């Protein structure tokens, strides 16, 4: 082969590669079935991407379970079976304990705290680093305030009321706290909670925000709702992207996907708060809504702090996330408290940064 022929062949190859990079079609699925409103985050993101970056990448979106079971979405994205998959990071805590804090916190962050931390206090890097260990890029794009709380068939307003109760609750930290309060954690998929409540397999359960829990039908099989949802004070959702697929995008297309994610996150907060407000009115007519006492919530906070430090000492990656979160809370506290009550939530009496630093240093 002559030099001219080689050069021509190389140029043709590069041209084809450039053309492929210029227009891609991604397959994206989610962990959510169409019956749960959480899927609206995914649809909103996909719609924005197709509008903003459709000249380079178009996303074909499939509801949860239509391509792979919800629990296999992580592996499908990692292997490249699909290019993208929407999730709640806490589902993958068995792979790395850091995933729980990236998804939710017990009695710590509210939704605005997550947004602040992700956008301006270094939180975004933890998502990219943690998912990056599994060959994926991650774009957080959904956030909700605290979970509904437990749906039961008896009143739960004191910590003593939790004694002996079998509760469906997600998260390692959340389960440990519940056990210290005298209850026991039962793990199951969100789609199984309704029947478990109906049949008495569990004494109480939760899944998400009031609107999502209403769409799941829990009001049909329970008589009481215990608030607030201390076990998940806020939640984050987003999209896993296969690293090879991400790397094939131009810098401009990557930036458009990031913009779509940030825009979806802002929208998701307002959307879920509006929908939760509408759902609360329905719940108020359907069941008895109970609330823990301030003293009970203070005791839960103390137990949550102990568990967070305990988990951080066991897992350096989880510890690094929690330390960053507490440093954010401490940094933001002075201005937040100075601007109270016209501010963005509370400064929780969370775990000690010094205790978390000791765990991370030992790790």
C-alpha positions in Angstrom: 0.0 0.0 0.0 1.4 3.4 -1.0 1.7 6.3 1.4 -1.0 8.1 -0.6 -3.3 5.1 -0.4 -2.7 4.8 3.3 -3.4 8.5 3.8 -6.6 8.3 1.8 -7.8 5.2 3.7 -7.0 6.9 7.1 -8.8 10.1 6.1 -11.8 8.0 5.0 -11.8 6.2 8.3 -11.6 9.4 10.3 -14.4 10.8 8.2 -16.6 7.9 9.0 -15.8 8.1 12.6 -16.6 11.7 12.7 -19.9 11.1 11.0 -20.8 8.4 13.5 -19.9 10.7 16.4 -22.1 13.4 14.8 -25.3 11.4 15.1 -26.0 8.7 17.6 -29.2 7.0 18.8 -29.1 5.9 22.4 -31.3 3.3 24.1 -32.3 4.4 27.6 -34.4 2.6 30.2 -35.2 3.2 33.8 -35.9 1.5 37.1 -39.5 2.9 37.2 -42.6 1.5 35.6 -44.9 4.0 33.9 -47.4 3.7 36.8 -45.0 5.5 39.1 -44.6 9.3 38.7 -40.9 9.2 39.3 -40.7 8.2 35.6 -41.6 11.8 34.8 -38.1 12.9 35.7 -36.7 10.6 33.1 -39.2 11.6 30.4 -38.5 15.3 31.1 -34.7 14.8 30.7 -35.1 12.7 27.5 -37.3 15.3 26.0 -34.9 18.1 26.8 -31.9 16.2 25.4 -33.7 15.4 22.2 -34.5 19.0 21.8 -31.1 20.4 22.7 -28.7 17.8 21.3 -30.8 15.9 18.8 -28.4 16.9 16.0 -25.8 14.6 17.6 -27.6 12.2 19.9 -31.2 11.1 20.1 -32.5 9.0 23.0 -35.1 6.3 22.6 -36.7 5.8 26.0 -38.3 2.6 27.4 -40.1 2.3 30.7 -38.8 0.2 33.5 -39.1 -3.6 33.0 -39.7 -3.4 29.2 -36.1 -4.1 28.3 -34.5 -5.5 31.5 -35.7 -5.9 35.1 -35.3 -2.9 37.3 -32.5 -4.5 39.3 -30.5 -5.2 36.2 -30.4 -1.7 34.8 -27.0 -1.0 36.4 -25.4 -4.0 34.7 -27.1 -3.2 31.4 -25.6 0.2 31.3 -22.2 -1.0 32.6 -22.0 -3.6 29.9 -23.2 -1.3 27.1 -26.4 -3.3 26.5 -28.1 0.0 26.7 -26.3 3.4 26.6 -28.2 4.9 29.5 -30.3 4.0 32.5 -32.2 6.1 35.0 -32.0 5.2 38.6 -32.0 6.0 42.3 -28.4 5.5 43.4 -29.3 3.8 46.7 -30.3 0.6 44.8 -26.7 -0.1 44.2 -25.4 0.3 47.8 -24.4 -3.4 47.8 -21.7 -2.5 45.2 -20.4 0.6 47.2 -21.8 2.0 50.4 -21.3 5.5 49.1 -24.4 5.0 46.8 -26.8 5.3 49.8 -25.7 8.9 50.7 -25.6 9.8 47.0 -29.3 8.8 46.9 -30.7 9.9 50.3 -29.8 10.8 53.9 -31.5 10.0 57.2 -32.6 13.2 59.0 -29.9 15.3 57.3 -30.2 16.9 53.8 -33.3 18.4 52.4 -33.8 18.8 48.6 -32.2 22.2 48.4 -29.2 21.0 50.4 -28.7 18.3 47.7 -28.9 20.9 45.0 -26.5 23.3 46.7 -24.1 20.5 47.5 -24.1 19.0 44.0 -23.9 22.3 42.2 -21.5 24.4 44.3 -20.0 22.4 47.1 -18.3 19.6 45.2 -21.1 16.9 45.4 -21.2 16.4 41.6 -17.7 14.9 41.6 -18.7 12.2 44.1 -21.3 10.9 41.6 -18.9 10.9 38.7 -16.2 9.2 40.8 -18.4 6.6 42.3 -20.2 5.6 39.1 -16.9 6.0 37.2 -15.5 3.1 39.2 -18.0 1.0 37.3 -17.4 2.4 33.8 -20.2 4.9 33.8 -20.8 8.7 33.7 -23.6 10.0 36.0 -25.8 13.0 35.7 -28.0 13.7 38.7 -31.2 15.3 37.4 -34.0 14.7 39.9 -34.5 15.7 43.5 -37.4 15.4 46.0 -37.9 16.5 49.5 -38.5 14.0 52.3 -40.3 10.7 51.8 -43.9 10.4 53.0 -43.2 8.4 56.1 -44.6 5.0 57.1 -48.1 3.9 56.0 -49.5 1.6 58.7 -52.7 0.3 60.2 -52.1 1.8 63.6 -51.0 5.1 65.0 -47.3 5.7 65.2 -46.3 9.0 67.0 -43.8 7.8 69.5 -40.6 5.7 69.3 -42.3 3.1 71.5 -44.9 2.7 68.7 -42.2 1.4 66.4 -41.4 -1.5 68.7 -41.6 -4.9 66.9 -42.9 -3.4 63.7 -41.8 -4.9 60.4 -41.3 -2.0 58.0 -40.4 -1.9 54.4 -37.7 0.8 54.2 -34.8 1.3 51.7 -31.2 1.9 52.6 -28.6 0.4 54.8 -28.4 3.4 57.2 -32.2 3.6 57.4 -32.5 -0.1 58.3 -29.9 0.2 61.1 -31.7 3.2 62.6 -35.1 1.4 62.5 -33.6 -1.6 64.2 -32.2 0.6 67.0 -35.7 2.1 67.4 -37.1 -1.4 68.0 -38.4 -2.2 64.5 -37.1 -4.4 61.8 -36.3 -3.6 58.1 -37.9 -5.6 55.4 -36.4 -5.1 51.9 -38.6 -5.5 48.8 -39.1 -3.8 45.5 -41.5 -0.9 45.4 -44.0 -2.8 43.3 -44.3 -5.5 46.0 -45.2 -3.1 48.9 -48.9 -2.9 48.2 -49.5 -6.6 48.4 -47.2 -7.0 51.4 -49.3 -4.4 53.3 -52.6 -5.9 52.1 -51.6 -9.4 53.3 -49.9 -8.3 56.5 -46.5 -9.5 55.5 -45.3 -6.1 56.8 -46.7 -3.8 59.4 -45.9 -0.7 57.6 -44.2 0.6 54.5 -43.0 3.5 52.4 -41.8 4.1 48.9 -41.5 7.7 48.0 -43.2 11.1 48.2 -47.0 11.5 48.9 -48.0 11.6 45.3 -45.9 8.6 44.3 -47.3 6.6 47.3 -50.8 7.6 46.4 -50.2 6.4 42.8 -49.0 3.1 44.4 -52.4 2.7 46.1 -51.2 2.5 49.7 -54.3 4.5 50.9 -56.3 1.4 49.9 -54.6 -0.9 52.4 -53.6 1.3 55.3 -55.5 3.6 57.8 -52.7 5.7 59.2 -49.8 7.7 57.9 -46.9 8.6 60.2 -45.0 11.8 59.3 -42.4 13.2 58.7 -40.3 10.8 56.7 -37.1 11.0 58.7 -35.6 7.9 57.2 -35.2 9.7 53.8 -35.0 13.5 54.3 -34.5 14.0 50.6 -33.7 11.9 47.5 -31.7 12.3 44.3 -32.3 10.6 41.0 -30.4 10.6 37.7 -29.0 8.8 34.7 -26.2 6.3 34.4 -24.4 6.6 31.0 -22.1 4.0 29.6 -18.6 5.6 29.6 -17.8 4.5 26.0 -21.1 6.1 24.8 -20.3 9.3 26.7 -16.8 9.5 25.4 -18.1 9.4 21.8 -20.0 12.6 22.3 -18.5 16.0 21.4 -17.7 18.4 24.2 -20.7 20.5 23.0 -23.1 17.6 23.2 -21.9 16.7 26.6 -22.5 20.2 27.8 -26.0 20.1 26.4 -26.7 16.9 28.3 -25.4 18.5 31.5 -27.7 21.5 30.8 -30.6 19.2 30.3 -29.9 17.5 33.6 -29.6 20.7 35.6 -32.8 22.1 34.1 -34.6 18.8 34.9 -33.4 18.9 38.5 -34.8 22.4 39.0 -38.1 21.4 37.4 -38.3 18.2 39.4 -38.3 20.0 42.7 -41.2 22.2 41.8 -43.0 19.4 40.1 -42.9 17.0 43.0 -43.7 19.7 45.6 -46.8 20.6 43.7 -47.8 17.0 43.2 -47.1 16.2 46.9 -49.2 19.1 47.9 -52.1 17.9 45.8 -51.7 14.3 47.1 -51.5 15.5 50.7 -55.1 16.8 50.4 -56.2 13.4 49.2 -54.4 11.6 52.0 -55.9 13.9 54.5 -59.4 12.7 53.5 -58.5 9.0 53.1 -56.4 8.2 56.3 -55.4 9.6 59.7 -52.2 11.6 59.4 -50.0 11.4 62.5 -46.8 13.2 63.4 -43.9 12.3 65.6 -43.2 14.6 68.6 -40.3 17.0 68.5 -38.7 14.9 71.3 -39.0 11.7 69.2 -37.5 13.5 66.2 -34.6 14.8 68.3 -33.8 11.2 69.5 -34.0 9.9 65.9 -31.5 12.6 64.9 -29.1 11.5 67.5 -29.4 7.8 66.5 -29.0 8.8 62.8 -25.8 10.7 63.6 -24.4 7.6 65.3 -25.2 5.4 62.4 -23.8 7.8 59.8 -20.5 7.8 61.7 -20.6 4.1 62.1 -21.1 3.5 58.3 -18.4 6.1 57.5 -15.9 4.2 59.7 -16.8 1.0 57.8 -16.6 2.4 54.3 -14.1 5.2 53.4 -16.0 6.0 50.3 -19.2 6.5 52.2 -17.3 8.4 54.8 -15.9 10.8 52.2 -19.4 11.6 50.9 -20.8 12.2 54.4 -17.8 14.3 55.4 -18.3 16.5 52.4 -22.0 16.8 53.2 -21.4 17.8 56.8 -18.7 20.3 55.8 -21.2 21.9 53.5 -23.8 22.0 56.3 -21.3 23.7 58.6 -20.2 26.1 55.9 -23.7 27.1 55.0 -25.0 27.2 58.5 -23.9 30.7 59.4 -25.7 32.4 56.5 -28.7 30.0 56.7 -29.3 30.8 60.3 -28.7 34.5 59.9 -31.3 34.6 57.2 -33.9 32.5 59.2 -36.8 32.2 58.9 -36.6 33.5 55.3 -34.1 30.9 54.2 -33.8 27.5 52.6 -34.6 25.0 55.4 -33.0 24.0 58.6 -29.4 23.4 59.7 -29.7 19.9 61.2 -27.9 19.0 64.4 -25.9 16.4 62.4 -22.9 14.3 63.0 -19.6 15.8 64.0 -17.2 16.6 61.1 -14.3 15.6 63.4 -15.7 12.2 63.9 -16.2 11.7 60.2 -12.7 13.0 59.5 -11.3 10.4 61.9 -13.1 7.6 60.1 -12.0 8.8 56.6 -8.4 9.2 57.8 -8.3 5.7 59.2 -9.7 4.4 55.9 
